[in-house]
Amino acid sequence: MNKERKHPFRHSGQDREAATQTPDTPQTRAPAYRLAFADEEFLCRDELRPVRLQLELLKPEMGLDAAGINSTIVLFGGARIPEPAKKDTARTQTLADLSKYYAEAQEFARLMTLKSIESGGHDNVIVTGGGPGVMEAGNRGAMEAGGKSIGLNIVLPHEQAPNEYVTPELCYNFHYFAIRKMHFLMRAKAVTVFPGGFGTLDETFEALTLIQTGRMQSVPFLLFGRAFWESIINWDALSEAGTISADDLKLFRFVETAQEAVDILENWPT
C-alpha cells in the first residue's frame, strides 16, 4: 500500500479494511457479502484452483524480483539426514553414515554464497526446500557466509516447518508441489542433489527430464555421493536397455566434496 499507485482508484486494501467496519447486520454477516478476494472460504473452493495456482506462481516470483534475486543454485537432498554432531540419533546406520553430506552441503552453500556476495549477492543464491536435513545444511551454510538464502517450504501432514537458517523475507510456503518445483528451476543456474528419499528422487528426475527433453536449458547438474546414487539406481542399465541414450548419462556428474563441486561449476563445461 505504500507503493505509489499509477491509477486513481481506491486501493483494494482500503476497501478490505472498510468492509470490516460496516454495521453488524444479518446482511453484513452473510458469507455472500464478503469481498471475493478477502473470502478465504470462497478462495479455497475447488472451482478457484486455477486462481490459487496463479497466486502461488505470482507471490514468490514477485517477492524474488523485489529482492533482486537474478539466479539461484538449487540444493536438493534428504530431510532425514542428520548433522554429523547428531548422527548418533539417526534411525539407521546408513543415515548416520550419510551425515557427512550434511557437512558437505553446508560447506558447499557457504562457499557458493561467499562467491555470490563478491558479485553483489543477487546471483547464484542458494535455494532449498526450507526444511530439515540437507535443506537445513544449505540454508545454514549461506547464513554462515553472511548471505541470504531461499526456502521453498510446502505444507505436509507430518513435517515441514521452515528451518531457522532460511532468510525470513525469502521464506515461502506452498500448497501445490508443481508450482513449488517450477520456482526451484525458474532461476536455476545449477542443480545439486544430495542423498535423499522419494522427494529428492522426484525433484531429480523431473529436472533431468526437463533438460533431457529440451524444455529447460542445460545447467550443471551434480549428484553428491556416487556410491549412494549407484546403489539405488542402475544408470548404465537404463542406457543399455535403450530407455535413455548414452549421451543422457552426460547430463549430470558425480561429486563427493563441496570444493570439488565448486571447482566443477567454475569450469563447466570442461
N, C-alpha and C positions, 0 to 999 in steps of 0.2 A: 504493500500500500504506500510505502514511502517513495517508490519509484515514480518519477514524473510520467503522467499519462499523456498519450498523444490524441485522446478523443475527449469530447466534452461531457460524456455520460457519467452518471454516478457509478462509483466502484461497486462491484458485486459484494465486497466485504462490508460496505456501508449498509447495503440493504439486508445482508445477513444479520447484522447487528440490530438494525431497526426492526426486523421481523420478530426478534425476541422481546421487544418492548411494547408489543401491542396489548390491548386489553385482554384479560383472561376470560374467554367465552367458549362455548361449545364449538364455535366455528374455528377459532384460532387454535384450539387444542386438537382439532381433527388432523390426521395424517395428510389428508388431501391439501391442507393449507400450507404445508411446509414448502419452502423453496426447494426446487428439484435438486439443485447442487448441494444443498445442506441437509438432505434427507438420506440418512445412512441406510434405512430400510429399503428405500427406493433404489439406491445405488448398488445394493447387494442382490437385487433381483437377477434371475437368470438372463432376462432379456437385456440387461445392462452389461453383460460380459464384454461386448466389444468396446464399450466406454472404459471399463476397468482396465482392459488390456492396453488401451491407448494411454490411460493415465500412468500406468506402470512403465510404459515406454518413455513418456514425456518427463516425469518428475526427476528421475536420475539424470537423464540427458540434459535437462535444463540446469540441474544443480552442478553437474560436472563442467558444463560450459561456463557457468558463472564462476566456478573455482579456477578456471583456466587450465583444466586438465586436457592436454592435447593427445597424449598417448599413454599406454599402460603396459606393464609387464604382468601377465597373468600367472598366478600361482595357485595350482590345484593340488589337493592332497587330503589324506585321511583325517577325519575328526578324532579318531581314537588313538592316534599315535601320540604318546606322552613325551614331554620334555625329558632329557636324559636324567635330570635330578629326581624325577618321579617315576622312572621306568620300573621300579620295584612294585608299583601299584598296577601295572599293566595286566590285563585279563589273560594274556597269553605270553609265552616266551618270545614268540615271533614279534608281537607288538613292542615288547621290551627291546628287542634287537633293532627294530626299526626306529627306535627313538633317536638314533644318530641322524636320521633325516630331518627330525625337528631342528636339530642344531644346524644342519646344512641349509635348511630353508631360512632359518633366522639369519645366518651369515650371508646367504645369497641376497636376501632382501636388504640387509644393511649395506652391502657393497653397491647394489644397484641404486639404492636411494642416495648414497653419497655421490654417485655419478650424476644422478638426476639433479641434485641440489647444485652441483657445479655448473650445470647448464640452465639454472633458473628455477628448477623444481616443477616445471609444467609438463615435462616429457618423461616417459618411462617410469610412471608412478606405479607402485605395487598395488595390485588389486587381488583380493582373496574373497572367499565365501563368507568371511567375517566371523566364523565360528571357532571352535577349539582345535586342538591338534596342530597339524601343519599350517592350517589357516592362521591360527594364533601366532605361530612362529613367524610367518611372513609379516604380519602387521607389527609384531614386536621388533623385528629387525629394522623395519622402516622407522619406527619411533626412536630406537636406539641411535640411529643415524641422524636424528634431528629433523626428519622429514615427515611428510604426510603419507597416508595410505588409505585405500578404499576398501570398504567391506560391503559385500552384496549378500545380505542375510536373506533367509526365507523362513516363513512360518511353518514349523513342523510340529507334530503332536508331542514328541518326546525330547526334543533338543533344539538347539539353535537360538541362543541369545548372543548378542554381539560380544566378542572378546574385548577386553579392556584396552587393547592397543590400537584399535581402529580409530582413525581421526573422526571425532564426533560429527563434524559437519559433512563428512563423506561416508557416512554410515547409512545404508539404505535397507529397506525391508520389502520383501516381495511375497506375493501370493502365487504368481504364475512362474513355474520353472522356466518356461520357454522364453519369457521376456527377460528373466534374470540371465539366462545363457546368452541372449543377444547382447546384453550390456557387458558381459565378460569379454566379448570378442570385438565389439564395435570400435574400440580404440586400441586393440592389442597390437603391439609391435613384436611380441614374443610370447610363447606359451611354455610354461614349465610345469611339469607334473611329477609329484612325489607319490610314493606308495599310498594306496588308499583302497576304498571299497567300491560298492555299486555306484555311488555318486561320482567318484573320481573317474571310474571307467566310463560312465555315461558322458561326462564332460570331455574326456579324452577322445573318445571315438566320434562324438559329434563334431568336435573341432577338426579332427583329422579328415572326416568325411567332407566337410565344407572345403578344406584345402584340396583334397584329392579330386573333387568334382569341379573345382574352379569357381565355387560360389564364394570363396574367400581368398584374398590374396595370400600367397605363401609367406609364412613368417617362421623364424627359428622356433623349433619345437623340440624341447629337451625332456627326456624321461630320466629322472633320478633313480638310480638303483637297478642296474642291468639284471642282477641276479633275481630280484623280485619280479621284474616285468617278464623275464624269460621263463620264470617258473609258473606264471599264471596264464601266459599267452604264448602259443607256438606261432610266432610271427612267420617263420620260414614255411610252416605248413600251409598258411594262407596263400603264400606266393606259389608254392609248389602245386597247390590244388587249382590255381588259376583264378581264385576268387578275388585276388588283388594282383596287381602286376609287380614284378621285381622292383621297378622304379618307385613303387609306393613305399617300399621299405626305406627309401632315402628321404622321406618326408620328415623323419624325426631322427634324433641321435640320443644315445645313452650317455649319461654323465654320472659321476659319483660325488663330486665335491662342488661347493659353491664357487670356488676360484676357477675350476675347470669350466663351469657353466659361463661365468663372466668372460673368460678368455674366448670361448666359442662365440658368444654373442658379439664380442668386439671384432671378430674376424669372419663373421658369417657373410656369404658362403666362402668356404675355403676349398 
